[in-house]
Amino acid sequence: MSTNNEIRAYKDEYYPPVPTRMTRFWRTCIMYQIFRFFVLNYKIMKMVVKGHS
């Protein structure tokens, strides 16, 4: 008696997606990270200044 309820230990759905080459580049590029750091700080400072006025 054969059923299709077979349990497989390692399916493709269980593995996380692999980042693309461009994604890895942006994650490791120091100049981009510094730029994003200042952009984020600018956005936070805008919110802080609006809240204090």
Contacts in CASP RR format, 6 or more apart in sequence:
PFRMAT RR
TARGET T0000
AUTHOR 0000-0000-0000
METHOD contacts of the structure
MODEL  1
MSTNNEIRAYKDEYYPPVPTRMTRFWRTCIMYQIFRFFVLNYKIMKMVVK
GHS
19 27 0 8 1.000
26 32 0 8 1.000
END
